[in-house]
Amino acid sequence: MAIVEDYIITVAWASDIGCQRQNNEDALDYFSPTGNAGIGLAILADGMGGHRAGEVASKEAVETIGELCLANNFLNPQQTLVNAYLEANQRIYRHSLDSSDCQGMGTTATALMIANGMGCYAHVGDSRLYRIRNQQIEQMTQDHTLVAQMLEYGMITLEQAKVHPNRNILTNALGTNPEILVDVSEILFPIQIGDTYLLCSDGLIDKVTDEEIRLIIVNNSPDEACSGLIKAAIAYGGDDNISVIVLTVQNSN
């Protein structure tokens, strides 16, 4: 498959506190070199911990990963992302040790880098990356949760997993341990004109099905899709923070 050269990335993002939380522990951002609409890094993190500590962890993750990828000029995507995640993990972990208010804090982090017609993701936790291509939706990341492991080992069914009381227990998070394993794309994958990528926190996926997500995205612009996804999660109860980033790959002319 030929590598796409003449393309631009259109991106939108949105976050909502939801209906029941007192504060928003999600963080998200998009980083791109000035003047280059074909290179970008989307990052979404969902924090956890004591009073407001989740906000500290998620913000630290997004800022650190973005800062280091920009400093490396988006070169060597896989190694750059892994190194950035490892540094973010160390910063959050040290912060949790130095501040009594932040003990035990941690965060998920899902990132998508697109450069030179190729994509690469890195992932820790249970936030997700989806790709919608030719109107079909595909989950690209694997949840790092106890229930996901049980499902993989055949201990429970998919239907049981969706309603399992422990479905949000993480087996992997940034900042909770001094060492961490980072899921990263085994190989760079070619993007295609018309691709749409969605990064989202579990506040969306716990409430809105993959098919509902697909329909909202294929029938709307990125800005409208972000708004529609959050409205859908809130309509189903919205008992967690809800955050989404939507990126589309379009012809540059």
C-alpha positions as CSV (number, residue, x, y, z in Angstrom):
1,M,0.0,0.0,0.0
2,A,1.4,3.4,-1.0
3,I,2.1,5.8,1.8
4,V,-0.3,8.8,1.7
5,E,1.7,12.1,1.3
6,D,-0.8,14.9,0.6
7,Y,-3.0,14.9,3.6
8,I,-3.9,17.0,6.6
9,I,-5.2,16.1,10.1
10,T,-8.3,17.7,11.3
11,V,-8.8,17.4,15.1
12,A,-11.4,18.3,17.7
13,W,-11.6,17.4,21.4
14,A,-14.0,17.9,24.3
15,S,-14.3,16.9,27.9
16,D,-17.2,17.0,30.4
17,I,-17.3,16.5,34.1
18,G,-20.4,14.3,33.7
19,C,-23.5,14.2,36.0
20,Q,-22.1,12.8,39.2
21,R,-18.4,13.7,39.7
22,Q,-17.2,16.8,41.7
23,N,-14.2,17.4,39.5
24,N,-12.8,16.4,36.1
25,E,-9.8,14.1,36.4
26,D,-9.4,13.7,32.6
27,A,-6.8,15.6,30.7
28,L,-6.3,15.8,26.9
29,D,-4.4,17.8,24.4
30,Y,-3.1,17.8,20.8
31,F,0.5,18.7,19.9
32,S,1.7,19.6,16.4
33,P,4.7,21.4,15.0
34,T,3.9,24.9,13.9
35,G,2.8,25.1,10.3
36,N,2.6,21.3,9.7
37,A,-1.0,20.0,9.5
38,G,0.2,16.5,8.6
39,I,2.0,15.8,11.9
40,G,0.3,15.5,15.2
41,L,0.1,13.8,18.6
42,A,-3.2,13.3,20.4
43,I,-3.0,12.3,24.1
44,L,-5.8,11.5,26.5
45,A,-5.4,10.6,30.2
46,D,-7.9,9.6,32.9
47,G,-6.5,10.2,36.4
48,M,-7.3,8.5,39.7
49,G,-6.3,9.0,43.3
50,G,-7.1,11.1,46.4
51,H,-8.6,14.6,46.5
52,R,-7.9,16.1,43.1
53,A,-4.8,13.9,42.8
54,G,-6.2,12.3,39.7
55,E,-6.2,15.7,38.0
56,V,-2.5,16.1,38.9
57,A,-1.5,12.7,37.5
58,S,-3.4,13.0,34.2
59,K,-2.2,16.6,33.6
60,E,1.4,15.5,34.3
61,A,1.1,12.6,31.9
62,V,-0.3,14.7,29.0
63,E,2.2,17.5,29.4
64,T,5.2,15.2,29.8
65,I,4.4,13.0,26.8
66,G,3.6,16.0,24.6
67,E,6.7,17.9,25.7
68,L,9.1,15.0,25.0
69,C,7.6,14.1,21.7
70,L,7.8,17.7,20.5
71,A,11.4,17.9,21.7
72,N,12.3,14.8,19.6
73,N,10.6,16.3,16.5
74,F,8.2,13.3,16.3
75,L,11.2,11.1,15.1
76,N,11.4,7.3,15.8
77,P,7.7,7.3,17.0
78,Q,7.7,4.0,18.8
79,Q,10.8,4.6,20.9
80,T,10.0,8.3,21.4
81,L,6.5,7.4,22.8
82,V,7.9,4.6,25.1
83,N,10.6,6.9,26.5
84,A,8.0,9.7,27.0
85,Y,5.7,7.3,28.9
86,L,8.5,6.0,31.1
87,E,9.5,9.6,32.0
88,A,5.9,10.5,32.7
89,N,5.6,7.4,34.9
90,Q,8.7,8.5,36.9
91,R,7.5,12.0,37.3
92,I,4.1,11.0,38.5
93,Y,5.5,8.3,40.8
94,R,8.0,10.7,42.4
95,H,5.3,13.4,42.8
96,S,3.1,10.8,44.6
97,L,5.9,10.1,47.0
98,D,6.7,13.7,47.7
99,S,3.2,14.9,48.3
100,S,0.9,13.4,51.0
101,D,-2.2,14.7,49.1
102,C,-1.1,12.7,46.0
103,Q,-0.2,9.4,47.5
104,G,-1.4,6.5,45.3
105,M,-2.3,8.7,42.4
106,G,-2.1,7.3,38.8
107,T,-3.5,7.7,35.4
108,T,-4.3,6.0,32.1
109,A,-2.7,7.4,29.0
110,T,-3.6,6.7,25.4
111,A,-1.6,8.5,22.6
112,L,-1.8,8.5,18.8
113,M,1.1,10.0,16.8
114,I,0.7,10.6,13.0
115,A,3.7,11.6,10.9
116,N,4.8,11.1,7.3
117,G,1.7,9.1,6.4
118,M,2.2,6.6,9.3
119,G,0.5,6.1,12.6
120,C,1.7,4.8,16.0
121,Y,0.0,4.5,19.3
122,A,1.1,4.0,22.9
123,H,-1.2,2.9,25.7
124,V,-1.5,2.2,29.4
125,G,-4.8,1.7,31.2
126,D,-8.4,1.4,30.0
127,S,-8.9,4.6,27.9
128,R,-9.1,3.5,24.3
129,L,-8.1,4.2,20.7
130,Y,-10.5,3.4,17.9
131,R,-10.2,3.6,14.1
132,I,-13.1,4.1,11.8
133,R,-12.2,3.1,8.3
134,N,-14.6,2.5,5.4
135,Q,-17.4,3.0,8.0
136,Q,-16.2,0.1,10.1
137,I,-15.0,0.6,13.7
138,E,-12.0,-1.2,15.2
139,Q,-10.7,-1.0,18.7
140,M,-6.9,-0.7,18.4
141,T,-5.9,-0.8,22.1
142,Q,-6.4,-3.6,24.6
143,D,-7.8,-2.6,28.0
144,H,-5.4,-3.1,30.9
145,T,-8.1,-4.2,33.4
146,L,-8.8,-7.3,35.6
147,V,-11.9,-8.0,33.6
148,A,-10.1,-7.8,30.3
149,Q,-7.7,-10.4,31.5
150,M,-10.6,-12.6,32.7
151,L,-12.2,-12.3,29.3
152,E,-9.0,-13.1,27.5
153,Y,-8.6,-16.3,29.6
154,G,-12.2,-17.3,28.9
155,M,-13.2,-16.9,32.5
156,I,-16.2,-14.7,31.6
157,T,-18.2,-13.8,28.5
158,L,-18.2,-10.5,26.7
159,E,-21.7,-9.9,28.0
160,Q,-20.6,-10.5,31.6
161,A,-17.5,-8.3,31.1
162,K,-19.7,-5.3,30.2
163,V,-21.5,-5.4,33.5
164,H,-18.9,-6.9,35.8
165,P,-18.6,-5.0,39.1
166,N,-14.8,-5.0,38.8
167,R,-14.6,-3.9,35.2
168,N,-12.8,-0.6,36.1
169,I,-10.0,-2.2,38.2
170,L,-6.8,-1.4,36.3
171,T,-3.8,-3.8,36.0
172,N,-1.6,-1.1,34.5
173,A,-1.4,2.6,35.1
174,L,1.1,5.5,35.0
175,G,2.5,6.6,38.3
176,T,1.4,3.7,40.6
177,N,4.7,1.8,40.4
178,P,8.3,2.7,39.6
179,E,8.4,0.4,36.6
180,I,5.8,0.1,33.9
181,L,5.1,-1.8,30.7
182,V,3.9,0.3,27.8
183,D,1.8,-1.1,24.9
184,V,3.1,0.4,21.7
185,S,2.3,-0.4,18.0
186,E,4.5,-3.3,17.0
187,I,4.9,-1.6,13.6
188,L,4.0,1.8,12.2
189,F,0.7,1.5,10.3
190,P,-0.2,3.5,7.2
191,I,-3.0,6.0,7.4
192,Q,-5.6,6.4,4.7
193,I,-7.6,9.4,3.4
194,G,-10.9,9.2,5.2
195,D,-9.6,7.5,8.3
196,T,-11.1,8.8,11.6
197,Y,-9.4,8.0,15.0
198,L,-11.1,8.3,18.3
199,L,-9.3,8.5,21.7
200,C,-11.7,8.3,24.6
201,S,-11.9,7.8,28.4
202,D,-14.0,5.0,30.0
203,G,-16.7,7.6,30.8
204,L,-17.7,7.2,27.1
205,I,-17.3,3.5,26.5
206,D,-19.0,2.4,29.8
207,K,-22.2,4.1,28.5
208,V,-22.1,4.2,24.7
209,T,-21.7,1.1,22.5
210,D,-19.2,0.8,19.7
211,E,-22.0,0.8,17.1
212,E,-23.4,4.0,18.6
213,I,-20.0,5.6,18.6
214,R,-19.5,4.5,14.9
215,L,-22.8,6.1,13.8
216,I,-22.1,9.4,15.6
217,I,-18.7,9.6,14.0
218,V,-19.5,8.7,10.4
219,N,-22.4,11.1,10.3
220,N,-20.7,14.1,11.8
221,S,-17.8,16.5,11.5
222,P,-15.1,16.0,14.2
223,D,-16.5,18.9,16.3
224,E,-20.0,17.6,16.0
225,A,-18.9,14.1,16.8
226,C,-17.2,15.2,20.0
227,S,-20.4,17.0,21.1
228,G,-22.6,14.1,20.1
229,L,-20.5,11.5,21.9
230,I,-20.5,13.4,25.1
231,K,-24.3,14.1,24.9
232,A,-24.9,10.3,24.3
233,A,-22.9,9.4,27.4
234,I,-24.7,11.9,29.5
235,A,-28.0,10.7,28.2
236,Y,-27.2,7.3,29.6
237,G,-26.4,8.6,33.0
238,G,-22.9,10.2,32.6
239,D,-21.7,9.0,36.0
240,D,-18.0,9.6,35.1
241,N,-15.9,12.2,33.4
242,I,-16.2,11.9,29.6
243,S,-13.4,12.9,27.3
244,V,-12.9,12.4,23.5
245,I,-10.5,13.4,20.8
246,V,-11.5,12.9,17.2
247,L,-9.0,13.1,14.3
248,T,-9.7,12.7,10.6
249,V,-7.3,12.3,7.8
250,Q,-8.3,14.4,4.8
251,N,-6.9,15.4,1.4
252,S,-4.7,18.5,1.6
253,N,-6.2,20.1,-1.5
